[in-house]
Amino acid sequence: MTTTVIPLGDARATTYTVQTIEVSTDECCAEHGACGKPGVIAVRNTIDQQRPAESSTYRITLCADHQDDAPRMHGLWVASARELQDPIKNAEFLASAGVTDDPPLILWGRCRSGRRWFWTACEFDGADAHGWAASPDEASRQANAAAVQLAAGRYANVRVLHGVATEKLKKLNAAKRQAKPPKPKRKQAKVTPPTNPIGYLYAVEPGRYELDDVTWIPAKVVSFPITRKTARRVYYLRPRGLFEWQPGYVDRQELERHGAVRGAHWLQLFATPPEIPKPKPAPGLKELKAAMAAAHPDRGGTSEAFIAARERYLKARRRAA
């Protein structure tokens, strides 16, 4: 026989006693009672309560074919009883069962809040109180006094659970943040290039086709005004869109040592106007047409390669027209 005793530690002084015993009477309850064979083992759960004095017993009988389920059922009842040792879950269980004469569960706790200590006391599914104190002892004293006030002369089950203070403080801070009006967005001052810059940085804007994919815009050298120089940095303005400028900086020592430096949004920034590199000659129509024919699936190519080669050929033909 296996016996497990679980005291809940509640105000009713409830104890769960789960037993697995051998029996020679009753029929098997397996398969929702459809088995009906003689029972050989039973799992019994006895609930004893001292305030008020009550006792009840639940029993499930199993036959020889289903007796292997007994350890699993024993474990499930033990787990359920141990879960009810949590005062909050115990109160929820009693409320769901319609028990209303149970003494109220009042929880209080404290937690640090900056340089002060926050405390709260709350009745389960009822009123609450909170405040701040200068020390943990003072917070405990005020929280306990608030719990006594919440009991209002009733016999109550008062527990210390500091987690309730942490959760209450989180909710208060969240509500405070939500109540604040949104901060106005700062308007950034419009940056304009100086009328007399102390110098320029240069970059090569690569050549590109217009949106019509026919008109070619050749590469050119663009300049950016220098606004300030320090021992370590060179500050300049770079364009952002059509009518805006954005400040930036580069390493001065690297710029003076190499004459060029990598910059944001540009491959390189130069101290002096650079030479525009000559573009690589584009393949001719004859060459592109031969590549298109070679990529045809009938000649060992793939459909994807042929479509891409044909697009390159048609694009070059439009540009040459």
MOZIQUI-V937757 format. One record per helix or strand of 2 or more residues. SS is the DSSP state (H for helix, E for strand). FROM is the first residue (numbers start at 1). TO is the last residue. If there is no record, write none. Layout:
SS,FROM,TO
SS,FROM,TO
This chain:
E,2,7
E,15,22
E,41,49
E,54,62
H,67,83
H,87,96
E,104,113
E,116,123
E,128,133
H,136,151
E,156,160
H,163,179
E,200,205
E,208,209
E,216,217
E,220,229
E,233,240
E,244,251
H,252,258
E,260,263
E,266,270
H,285,294
H,297,299
H,303,320
